[in-house]
Amino acid sequence: MPGHDGSTVETAIIVKPGSNLQIWCEAKVTDRMSAAALGGTRRPGSETYARTNAKGEMLYGRHSALKKMDHLHRGDAYRFTLRTPYEVDQIINLIASGAK
């Protein structure tokens, strides 16, 4: 996604049947308080392979679609779980204005 200064930031929109829309973005674009005000949850990159299953195999701790992305795969991120359509504009504006 392009930022206001011409830079880019990895952003993903996740749509899963039966659950709310999610928007993921790199953590570098905003601060914790601004993200939290819009329902964002900080997701540290360290969580991605922090758990194992009963066989001892490492489990991926994020939505599997993020595995294909360079930064959202393992990097620090924010996950926004939307409750209303109005929040889409607010979150996209937050990401775009903070892209560096």
MIRODREN-615784 format. One record per residue: residue number from 1; chain; x, y negated, z negated of N, C-alpha, C in turn. Coordinates in Angstrom, 1 decimal, padded with zeros to 4 digits, always signed. Atoms other than C-alpha are relative to their C-alpha. Layout:
r num = NUM; chaine = A; n.u = X; n.v = Y; n.w = Z; ca.u = X; ca.v = Y; ca.w = Z; c.u = X; c.v = Y; c.w = Z
...
% end
This chain:
r num = 1; chaine = A; n.u = +000.9; n.v = +001.2; n.w = +000.0; ca.u = +000.0; ca.v = +000.0; ca.w = +000.0; c.u = +000.9; c.v = -001.2; c.w = +000.0
r num = 2; chaine = A; n.u = -000.9; n.v = +001.2; n.w = +000.0; ca.u = +001.5; ca.v = -003.4; ca.w = +000.9; c.u = -000.4; c.v = -000.9; c.w = -001.2
r num = 3; chaine = A; n.u = +000.2; n.v = +001.0; n.w = +001.1; ca.u = +002.0; ca.v = -005.9; ca.w = -001.9; c.u = -000.1; c.v = -001.4; c.w = +000.6
r num = 4; chaine = A; n.u = +000.1; n.v = +001.4; n.w = -000.5; ca.u = +001.6; ca.v = -009.7; ca.w = -001.7; c.u = +001.3; c.v = -000.5; c.w = +000.5
r num = 5; chaine = A; n.u = -001.3; n.v = +000.5; n.w = -000.5; ca.u = +005.3; ca.v = -010.1; ca.w = -001.1; c.u = +000.6; c.v = +000.8; c.w = +001.1
r num = 6; chaine = A; n.u = -000.5; n.v = -000.8; n.w = -001.1; ca.u = +005.6; ca.v = -007.6; ca.w = +001.7; c.u = +000.6; c.v = +001.3; c.w = -000.4
r num = 7; chaine = A; n.u = -000.5; n.v = -001.2; n.w = +000.5; ca.u = +006.9; ca.v = -004.8; ca.w = -000.5; c.u = -001.1; c.v = +001.1; c.w = +000.1
r num = 8; chaine = A; n.u = +001.0; n.v = -001.1; n.w = +000.1; ca.u = +005.1; ca.v = -001.4; ca.w = -000.8; c.u = +000.0; c.v = +000.7; c.w = -001.3
r num = 9; chaine = A; n.u = +000.1; n.v = -000.8; n.w = +001.2; ca.u = +003.9; ca.v = +000.8; ca.w = -003.6; c.u = -000.8; c.v = +001.2; c.w = +000.4
r num = 10; chaine = A; n.u = +000.7; n.v = -001.2; n.w = -000.2; ca.u = +002.8; ca.v = +004.4; ca.w = -003.5; c.u = -001.3; c.v = -000.1; c.w = -000.8
r num = 11; chaine = A; n.u = +001.3; n.v = +000.0; n.w = +000.6; ca.u = -000.9; ca.v = +004.6; ca.w = -004.2; c.u = -000.8; c.v = +001.1; c.w = +000.5
r num = 12; chaine = A; n.u = +000.8; n.v = -001.1; n.w = -000.4; ca.u = -003.3; ca.v = +007.5; ca.w = -004.1; c.u = -001.4; c.v = -000.1; c.w = -000.5
r num = 13; chaine = A; n.u = +001.4; n.v = -000.1; n.w = +000.4; ca.u = -007.0; ca.v = +007.8; ca.w = -004.2; c.u = -000.4; c.v = +001.4; c.w = +000.0
r num = 14; chaine = A; n.u = +000.4; n.v = -001.4; n.w = +000.2; ca.u = -008.2; ca.v = +011.1; ca.w = -005.5; c.u = -001.5; c.v = +000.1; c.w = -000.2
r num = 15; chaine = A; n.u = +001.4; n.v = -000.3; n.w = +000.1; ca.u = -011.7; ca.v = +012.3; ca.w = -004.9; c.u = -000.2; c.v = +001.5; c.w = -000.2
r num = 16; chaine = A; n.u = +000.3; n.v = -001.4; n.w = +000.4; ca.u = -012.8; ca.v = +015.5; ca.w = -006.6; c.u = -001.5; c.v = +000.1; c.w = -000.2
r num = 17; chaine = A; n.u = +001.5; n.v = -000.2; n.w = +000.2; ca.u = -016.4; ca.v = +016.8; ca.w = -006.4; c.u = -000.3; c.v = +000.2; c.w = -001.5
r num = 18; chaine = A; n.u = +000.4; n.v = -000.2; n.w = +001.4; ca.u = -018.1; ca.v = +016.5; ca.w = -009.7; c.u = +000.7; c.v = -000.9; c.w = -001.0
r num = 19; chaine = A; n.u = -000.7; n.v = +000.9; n.w = +000.9; ca.u = -015.7; ca.v = +013.9; ca.w = -011.2; c.u = +000.1; c.v = -001.4; c.w = +000.5
r num = 20; chaine = A; n.u = -000.2; n.v = +001.4; n.w = -000.4; ca.u = -015.0; ca.v = +010.2; ca.w = -011.1; c.u = +001.2; c.v = -000.2; c.w = +000.9
r num = 21; chaine = A; n.u = -001.1; n.v = +000.4; n.w = -000.9; ca.u = -012.8; ca.v = +008.7; ca.w = -008.4; c.u = +001.2; c.v = -000.4; c.w = -000.8
r num = 22; chaine = A; n.u = -001.2; n.v = +000.4; n.w = +000.7; ca.u = -009.2; ca.v = +008.3; ca.w = -009.5; c.u = +000.9; c.v = -000.8; c.w = +001.0
r num = 23; chaine = A; n.u = -001.0; n.v = +000.7; n.w = -000.7; ca.u = -006.6; ca.v = +005.8; ca.w = -008.3; c.u = +001.3; c.v = +000.1; c.w = -000.8
r num = 24; chaine = A; n.u = -001.3; n.v = -000.1; n.w = +000.6; ca.u = -003.0; ca.v = +006.5; ca.w = -009.0; c.u = +001.0; c.v = -001.0; c.w = +000.7
r num = 25; chaine = A; n.u = -001.0; n.v = +000.9; n.w = -000.5; ca.u = -000.1; ca.v = +004.0; ca.w = -008.6; c.u = +001.2; c.v = +000.1; c.w = -000.8
r num = 26; chaine = A; n.u = -001.3; n.v = +000.1; n.w = +000.7; ca.u = +003.5; ca.v = +003.6; ca.w = -009.5; c.u = -000.1; c.v = -000.9; c.w = -001.2
r num = 27; chaine = A; n.u = +000.1; n.v = +000.8; n.w = +001.2; ca.u = +003.9; ca.v = +002.2; ca.w = -013.0; c.u = +000.7; c.v = -001.3; c.w = +000.1
r num = 28; chaine = A; n.u = -000.8; n.v = +001.2; n.w = -000.1; ca.u = +006.3; ca.v = -000.5; ca.w = -011.8; c.u = -000.9; c.v = -001.2; c.w = +000.4
r num = 29; chaine = A; n.u = +000.8; n.v = +001.1; n.w = -000.5; ca.u = +003.4; ca.v = -002.6; ca.w = -010.5; c.u = -000.8; c.v = -000.8; c.w = -001.0
r num = 30; chaine = A; n.u = +000.8; n.v = +000.7; n.w = +001.0; ca.u = +001.7; ca.v = -003.5; ca.w = -013.7; c.u = +000.5; c.v = +000.3; c.w = -001.4
r num = 31; chaine = A; n.u = -000.3; n.v = -000.2; n.w = +001.4; ca.u = +002.1; ca.v = -003.8; ca.w = -017.5; c.u = -001.1; c.v = +000.8; c.w = -000.6
r num = 32; chaine = A; n.u = +000.9; n.v = -000.9; n.w = +000.7; ca.u = +000.4; ca.v = -001.5; ca.w = -020.0; c.u = -001.3; c.v = -000.7; c.w = -000.3
r num = 33; chaine = A; n.u = +001.2; n.v = +000.7; n.w = +000.4; ca.u = -002.1; ca.v = -004.1; ca.w = -021.2; c.u = -000.9; c.v = -000.3; c.w = +001.2
r num = 34; chaine = A; n.u = +000.8; n.v = +000.2; n.w = -001.2; ca.u = -003.3; ca.v = -005.1; ca.w = -017.7; c.u = -000.6; c.v = +001.2; c.w = +000.5
r num = 35; chaine = A; n.u = +000.5; n.v = -001.3; n.w = -000.4; ca.u = -003.7; ca.v = -001.5; ca.w = -016.7; c.u = -001.1; c.v = +000.5; c.w = -000.9
r num = 36; chaine = A; n.u = +001.0; n.v = -000.5; n.w = +001.0; ca.u = -005.5; ca.v = -000.6; ca.w = -019.9; c.u = -001.3; c.v = -000.8; c.w = +000.1
r num = 37; chaine = A; n.u = +001.2; n.v = +000.8; n.w = -000.1; ca.u = -007.9; ca.v = -003.5; ca.w = -019.4; c.u = -001.0; c.v = +000.5; c.w = +001.1
r num = 38; chaine = A; n.u = +000.8; n.v = -000.6; n.w = -001.1; ca.u = -009.1; ca.v = -001.7; ca.w = -016.2; c.u = -000.1; c.v = +001.5; c.w = -000.2
r num = 39; chaine = A; n.u = +000.2; n.v = -001.4; n.w = +000.3; ca.u = -009.1; ca.v = +001.7; ca.w = -017.8; c.u = +001.1; c.v = +000.9; c.w = +000.5
r num = 40; chaine = A; n.u = -001.2; n.v = -000.8; n.w = -000.5; ca.u = -005.6; ca.v = +002.8; ca.w = -016.6; c.u = +000.6; c.v = +000.7; c.w = -001.2
r num = 41; chaine = A; n.u = -000.8; n.v = -000.8; n.w = +001.0; ca.u = -003.7; ca.v = +005.4; ca.w = -018.5; c.u = +001.4; c.v = +000.2; c.w = +000.6
r num = 42; chaine = A; n.u = -001.4; n.v = -000.2; n.w = -000.4; ca.u = +000.1; ca.v = +005.5; ca.w = -018.3; c.u = +000.3; c.v = +001.5; c.w = -000.1
r num = 43; chaine = A; n.u = -000.3; n.v = -001.4; n.w = -000.1; ca.u = +001.3; ca.v = +008.9; ca.w = -017.2; c.u = +001.5; c.v = +000.1; c.w = +000.3
r num = 44; chaine = A; n.u = -001.5; n.v = -000.1; n.w = -000.2; ca.u = +005.1; ca.v = +009.4; ca.w = -017.7; c.u = +000.4; c.v = +001.1; c.w = +000.9
r num = 45; chaine = A; n.u = -000.5; n.v = -001.0; n.w = -000.9; ca.u = +007.0; ca.v = +011.3; ca.w = -015.1; c.u = +000.4; c.v = +001.3; c.w = -000.7
r num = 46; chaine = A; n.u = -000.4; n.v = -001.1; n.w = +000.8; ca.u = +008.2; ca.v = +013.6; ca.w = -017.8; c.u = -001.1; c.v = +001.1; c.w = -000.2
r num = 47; chaine = A; n.u = +001.1; n.v = -000.9; n.w = +000.2; ca.u = +004.8; ca.v = +015.2; ca.w = -018.0; c.u = -000.2; c.v = +001.0; c.w = +001.2
r num = 48; chaine = A; n.u = +000.3; n.v = -000.8; n.w = -001.2; ca.u = +004.9; ca.v = +016.7; ca.w = -014.5; c.u = +000.3; c.v = +001.5; c.w = -000.1
r num = 49; chaine = A; n.u = -000.3; n.v = -001.4; n.w = +000.2; ca.u = +006.6; ca.v = +020.0; ca.w = -015.4; c.u = +000.4; c.v = +000.3; c.w = -001.5
r num = 50; chaine = A; n.u = -000.3; n.v = -000.1; n.w = +001.4; ca.u = +006.4; ca.v = +019.9; ca.w = -019.2; c.u = -000.6; c.v = +001.2; c.w = -000.7
r num = 51; chaine = A; n.u = +000.7; n.v = -001.1; n.w = +000.6; ca.u = +004.2; ca.v = +022.9; ca.w = -019.7; c.u = +000.2; c.v = +001.3; c.w = +000.8
r num = 52; chaine = A; n.u = -000.2; n.v = -001.3; n.w = -000.7; ca.u = +004.4; ca.v = +026.6; ca.w = -018.8; c.u = -001.3; c.v = +000.8; c.w = -000.3
r num = 53; chaine = A; n.u = +001.2; n.v = -000.9; n.w = +000.1; ca.u = +001.7; ca.v = +029.2; ca.w = -018.3; c.u = +000.4; c.v = +001.3; c.w = -000.8
r num = 54; chaine = A; n.u = -000.2; n.v = -001.2; n.w = +000.8; ca.u = +001.5; ca.v = +032.6; ca.w = -020.1; c.u = +001.2; c.v = +000.8; c.w = +000.5
r num = 55; chaine = A; n.u = -001.1; n.v = -000.7; n.w = -000.7; ca.u = +004.1; ca.v = +034.0; ca.w = -017.6; c.u = +001.4; c.v = -000.8; c.w = -000.2
r num = 56; chaine = A; n.u = -001.2; n.v = +000.8; n.w = +000.1; ca.u = +006.6; ca.v = +031.2; ca.w = -018.4; c.u = +000.3; c.v = -000.8; c.w = +001.2
r num = 57; chaine = A; n.u = -000.2; n.v = +000.8; n.w = -001.2; ca.u = +006.1; ca.v = +029.5; ca.w = -015.1; c.u = -000.3; c.v = -001.4; c.w = -000.2
r num = 58; chaine = A; n.u = +000.2; n.v = +001.4; n.w = +000.2; ca.u = +006.3; ca.v = +025.8; ca.w = -015.0; c.u = -001.3; c.v = -000.4; c.w = +000.7
r num = 59; chaine = A; n.u = +001.3; n.v = +000.5; n.w = -000.5; ca.u = +002.9; ca.v = +024.0; ca.w = -014.5; c.u = +000.2; c.v = -001.4; c.w = +000.4
r num = 60; chaine = A; n.u = +000.0; n.v = +001.4; n.w = -000.4; ca.u = +002.5; ca.v = +020.8; ca.w = -012.6; c.u = -001.1; c.v = -000.7; c.w = -000.7
r num = 61; chaine = A; n.u = +000.9; n.v = +000.7; n.w = +000.9; ca.u = +000.8; ca.v = +018.3; ca.w = -014.8; c.u = -000.8; c.v = -001.2; c.w = +000.6
r num = 62; chaine = A; n.u = +000.8; n.v = +001.1; n.w = -000.7; ca.u = -000.9; ca.v = +016.0; ca.w = -012.2; c.u = -000.8; c.v = +000.7; c.w = +001.1
r num = 63; chaine = A; n.u = +000.8; n.v = -000.5; n.w = -001.1; ca.u = -003.3; ca.v = +016.3; ca.w = -009.4; c.u = +001.0; c.v = +000.6; c.w = +001.1
r num = 64; chaine = A; n.u = -000.9; n.v = -000.7; n.w = -000.9; ca.u = -001.7; ca.v = +018.7; ca.w = -006.8; c.u = +000.3; c.v = -000.9; c.w = +001.3
r num = 65; chaine = A; n.u = -000.2; n.v = +000.9; n.w = -001.1; ca.u = -002.1; ca.v = +016.1; ca.w = -004.0; c.u = +001.2; c.v = -000.9; c.w = -000.1
r num = 66; chaine = A; n.u = -001.1; n.v = +000.9; n.w = +000.2; ca.u = +000.5; ca.v = +014.0; ca.w = -005.6; c.u = +001.4; c.v = +000.6; c.w = +000.2
r num = 67; chaine = A; n.u = -001.3; n.v = -000.7; n.w = -000.2; ca.u = +003.2; ca.v = +016.6; ca.w = -005.1; c.u = +000.7; c.v = -000.4; c.w = +001.4
r num = 68; chaine = A; n.u = -000.4; n.v = +000.3; n.w = -001.3; ca.u = +003.5; ca.v = +015.4; ca.w = -001.5; c.u = +000.6; c.v = -001.4; c.w = +000.1
r num = 69; chaine = A; n.u = -000.4; n.v = +001.4; n.w = +000.0; ca.u = +004.4; ca.v = +011.8; ca.w = -002.5; c.u = +001.4; c.v = -000.1; c.w = -000.7
r num = 70; chaine = A; n.u = -001.4; n.v = +000.2; n.w = +000.5; ca.u = +008.0; ca.v = +010.6; ca.w = -003.1; c.u = +000.0; c.v = -000.5; c.w = -001.5
r num = 71; chaine = A; n.u = -000.1; n.v = +000.6; n.w = +001.4; ca.u = +007.3; ca.v = +008.5; ca.w = -006.3; c.u = -001.0; c.v = +000.5; c.w = -000.9
r num = 72; chaine = A; n.u = +001.1; n.v = -000.5; n.w = +000.8; ca.u = +004.0; ca.v = +009.7; ca.w = -007.6; c.u = +000.1; c.v = +001.5; c.w = -000.4
r num = 73; chaine = A; n.u = -000.2; n.v = -001.4; n.w = +000.3; ca.u = +005.1; ca.v = +013.3; ca.w = -007.6; c.u = +000.6; c.v = +000.1; c.w = -001.4
r num = 74; chaine = A; n.u = -000.7; n.v = -000.1; n.w = +001.2; ca.u = +007.5; ca.v = +012.9; ca.w = -010.6; c.u = +000.2; c.v = -001.3; c.w = -000.8
r num = 75; chaine = A; n.u = -000.3; n.v = +001.3; n.w = +000.6; ca.u = +007.7; ca.v = +009.2; ca.w = -011.4; c.u = -001.1; c.v = -000.5; c.w = -001.0
r num = 76; chaine = A; n.u = +001.0; n.v = +000.6; n.w = +000.9; ca.u = +006.0; ca.v = +007.1; ca.w = -014.0; c.u = -001.1; c.v = -000.6; c.w = +000.8
r num = 77; chaine = A; n.u = +001.2; n.v = +000.4; n.w = -000.8; ca.u = +002.5; ca.v = +006.2; ca.w = -012.9; c.u = -001.1; c.v = -000.5; c.w = -001.0
r num = 78; chaine = A; n.u = +001.3; n.v = +000.3; n.w = +000.6; ca.u = -000.9; ca.v = +004.8; ca.w = -013.9; c.u = -001.1; c.v = +000.7; c.w = +000.7
r num = 79; chaine = A; n.u = +001.2; n.v = -000.6; n.w = -000.6; ca.u = -004.1; ca.v = +006.7; ca.w = -013.4; c.u = -001.2; c.v = -000.7; c.w = -000.5
r num = 80; chaine = A; n.u = +001.3; n.v = +000.7; n.w = +000.3; ca.u = -007.3; ca.v = +004.8; ca.w = -013.2; c.u = -001.1; c.v = +000.9; c.w = +000.4
r num = 81; chaine = A; n.u = +001.2; n.v = -000.8; n.w = -000.3; ca.u = -010.5; ca.v = +006.7; ca.w = -013.5; c.u = -001.2; c.v = -001.0; c.w = +000.0
r num = 82; chaine = A; n.u = +001.0; n.v = +001.0; n.w = -000.2; ca.u = -013.3; ca.v = +004.6; ca.w = -012.1; c.u = -001.3; c.v = +000.4; c.w = -000.5
r num = 83; chaine = A; n.u = +001.4; n.v = -000.2; n.w = +000.5; ca.u = -016.7; ca.v = +004.2; ca.w = -013.7; c.u = -001.0; c.v = -000.7; c.w = +000.9
r num = 84; chaine = A; n.u = +000.9; n.v = +000.8; n.w = -000.9; ca.u = -018.2; ca.v = +001.7; ca.w = -011.2; c.u = +000.7; c.v = -000.4; c.w = +001.3
r num = 85; chaine = A; n.u = -000.6; n.v = +000.4; n.w = -001.2; ca.u = -017.6; ca.v = +000.8; ca.w = -007.6; c.u = +000.7; c.v = -001.4; c.w = -000.1
r num = 86; chaine = A; n.u = -000.6; n.v = +001.3; n.w = +000.2; ca.u = -016.7; ca.v = -002.8; ca.w = -008.7; c.u = +001.4; c.v = +000.1; c.w = -000.4
r num = 87; chaine = A; n.u = -001.4; n.v = -000.2; n.w = +000.5; ca.u = -013.6; ca.v = -001.5; ca.w = -010.4; c.u = +001.0; c.v = +000.2; c.w = +001.1
r num = 88; chaine = A; n.u = -000.9; n.v = -000.2; n.w = -001.1; ca.u = -012.1; ca.v = -000.5; ca.w = -007.0; c.u = +000.7; c.v = -001.3; c.w = +000.4
r num = 89; chaine = A; n.u = -000.6; n.v = +001.3; n.w = -000.4; ca.u = -011.5; ca.v = -004.1; ca.w = -006.0; c.u = +001.0; c.v = -000.5; c.w = -001.0
r num = 90; chaine = A; n.u = -000.8; n.v = +000.5; n.w = +001.1; ca.u = -010.1; ca.v = -005.0; ca.w = -009.4; c.u = +001.3; c.v = +000.7; c.w = +000.0
r num = 91; chaine = A; n.u = -001.2; n.v = -000.8; n.w = +000.1; ca.u = -007.6; ca.v = -002.2; ca.w = -009.4; c.u = +000.9; c.v = -000.2; c.w = +001.2
r num = 92; chaine = A; n.u = -000.8; n.v = +000.2; n.w = -001.2; ca.u = -006.5; ca.v = -002.6; ca.w = -005.8; c.u = +000.6; c.v = -001.4; c.w = -000.1
r num = 93; chaine = A; n.u = -000.6; n.v = +001.3; n.w = +000.1; ca.u = -006.0; ca.v = -006.3; ca.w = -006.5; c.u = +001.2; c.v = +000.0; c.w = -001.0
r num = 94; chaine = A; n.u = -001.1; n.v = -000.1; n.w = +001.0; ca.u = -003.9; ca.v = -005.5; ca.w = -009.6; c.u = +001.2; c.v = +000.6; c.w = +000.6
r num = 95; chaine = A; n.u = -001.2; n.v = -000.7; n.w = -000.7; ca.u = -001.7; ca.v = -003.1; ca.w = -007.6; c.u = +000.6; c.v = -000.9; c.w = +001.0
r num = 96; chaine = A; n.u = -000.5; n.v = +000.8; n.w = -001.0; ca.u = -001.3; ca.v = -005.4; ca.w = -004.7; c.u = +000.7; c.v = -001.2; c.w = -000.5
r num = 97; chaine = A; n.u = -000.7; n.v = +001.2; n.w = +000.5; ca.u = -000.4; ca.v = -008.4; ca.w = -006.8; c.u = +001.3; c.v = +000.3; c.w = -000.8
r num = 98; chaine = A; n.u = -001.2; n.v = -000.4; n.w = +000.8; ca.u = +002.2; ca.v = -006.5; ca.w = -008.8; c.u = +001.0; c.v = +000.8; c.w = +000.8
r num = 99; chaine = A; n.u = -001.0; n.v = -000.8; n.w = -000.8; ca.u = +003.9; ca.v = -004.6; ca.w = -006.0; c.u = +001.3; c.v = -000.9; c.w = +000.2
r num = 100; chaine = A; n.u = -001.3; n.v = +000.7; n.w = -000.2; ca.u = +007.6; ca.v = -005.5; ca.w = -005.9; c.u = +001.0; c.v = +000.9; c.w = +000.7
% end
